Amino acid sequence: MDICVHSQHTSMNNVYLMIGGNIGNRLANLENARNSIDIKCGPIQKQSAIYETEAWGMKDQPAFYNQALCIETALDPQNLMAMLLAIEVSMGRERLIPLGPRTIDLDIIYFNQIIMDIPGLIIPHPRLALRNFVLAPLVEIAPDFVHPILNKTNFQLYKESTDSSVVHKKTDQ
């Protein structure tokens, strides 16, 4: 199993996040999100390159920039999600149209090997295996991480993906 960092602190959690957006200065928004996550949620251990991807679901909107992060956090899943939502709001995120345009979107993809399904939070992310814009950056930083429900690595999930969306690496971060 591939984890971000081998921590000596047993209370620390290794979490994979997906960040993205398609409104405003996309690069600056991702940078601001990373800085806020690093300060408010926990240090970033790994980050993928930034990928430019066509919109998924609702196609008639600008292309997204997406990036996978691995953070180490002492927060539990619910408190981490609350903090991510607060960061989204502080960056001007408005939830007007499902799958619509947004300045920033912050999602928990994996939280250790936890499986959780409560109102407002499902871990692992329920649609990650269906989305190349999630899988491509995730494979870059965690190809061998095993999905705790599907029992396949991120690399296997990406190779088996039926998503035809185009994903372009934009940076080499």
N, C-alpha and C positions, 0 to 999 in steps of 0.2 A: 504494500500500500504506500503510495506516494503522499507524504504530507509536507506542508510548507517548511516546517522547521521542527527539529527535534528539541522540544523545550524541556528544561529541567523542572519547570513549574507545572505540577499536575493540574492546577486549577485553570490553566490557560487552554483555550480552545482554538483549533485551527479551522478557519472558515474561508470558503471560496465565495467571492462576490462577483457579480457582473454589474458593470456600470456602463451607462450609455445615454445618448441623447441626440436630438436632431434639430433643436431650435437654438438660435443664437450662435455664439462662438463655441463650437463643439469642443475644440481642443482645450480652451480655457475652462469650460465647464467641467470637463473630465479632470483637469488639474485641480480645480477648486474642490471637486468631490473627493479626490484622493487626499488632499490636504486635510479636509474636514474629517474624513474617515480615520486617517492616521492619528489625529489629535483626539477625536471623540470616541472612537471605537477600539482602536488598538493599532499597533505598528504594522505597516505593510511589509510582508516578508518576500513576496514575489509579485510581479505584475507582467502581464503579457504586453505585446505590442498593441497599438491601437488599430482596430480594424474598421474599415468603412463597409457598411452593409445596407442593402436595400431594405426598405421597411418590410416587416413581417406582419401578415394579417391584413392590415389596412395599407395597401400599396401606394395610394395616391398621397404621398407626403415625402418630404426630403429624406435623403439617406441618413442613416445613423452612424455615429462613431461608437464603438463598443470596446470594452477592455475587461479582462479578467484580473482579479486581484486575489491574493491569499493574504489574510490578516491573522494575527494572533490577538485574541481578545479574552478578557476575563468576564465579559458580559454573557448572560444566558441568551438563548435564541430570541425570546420575546423582547428583552431589553435592547438587544442589538437591532432588531427590526424597528422598534420604536425610535431608536437613535437615527437609523437610516432614513426613516420617514421624516423625521425632524430636519435632517440635512436636506432632503428633497424640498421641503417647504421653504427652508431658508434660502434655497437657490431659485425659488420662483416656480416650483413644480405645481401645476394645476391639473387635477384629474377631471377633465371635461369630456373626453371621448375615449372609450376603451380602445387600447392599441393605437391611440392617436399620437400626434406630435407632442414632444416634451423636452424641456430644458435638460432634465436629468432623470434617470431611472436607476435605482439602486436595489438590487435583488440578492438575497441569500440563495446560493446554488447548493452548497453543501455546508453542513455544520458538523465537524468531526464525522462520525458515521451515524449520526442521529437520524431517526425516522420520526417525523412529527406531522400531525395533521390536526390543526386547531383553527378556529375562525381567524382569518387574516394571515395565517402563516402555515405553509406546507413545505417541509424539508424532507428529502431533497426537492428542489424546484420541480413541480410536476410536468413541465413541458421542456425541460432542458434537452432531452434526447431527440426532440423534434425540431430543434433550432440550430442551424449551422452557425449563426451569429453568436451563440453561446458556446458551442462545442469547439469551434476553431481556436478562439483565444484560450479556452480551458485546456485544450490539448497541449498548447504551447507551454503552460506552466505546470500541468498535472496530468500527463498522458496516462500514467499508470494508476491513478486514483480510481478505486472501484466503487461504482454506484451501489449503495447499500441495499437497494431493492432489486435492480436489474442484474446485479452481479456481473457487470461488464465494466471494463476500464473506459475512461473518457475516449481513449484512442479507438477502441472497438465501437463505441456508440457513434463516433464521428464517421468512421468507415461505413457503418451500416445505416447512416442517416438517409432518409428519403426526402429531406428538405432540398429543394432545387435552388434556394436563394444563393445569390452570389456574395461572397465575402472576400474583400481585398485587404491585405495587410497594408496599413497606411504609414506606420512608423516602425522603427526597430528598437523601441524602448526595451 
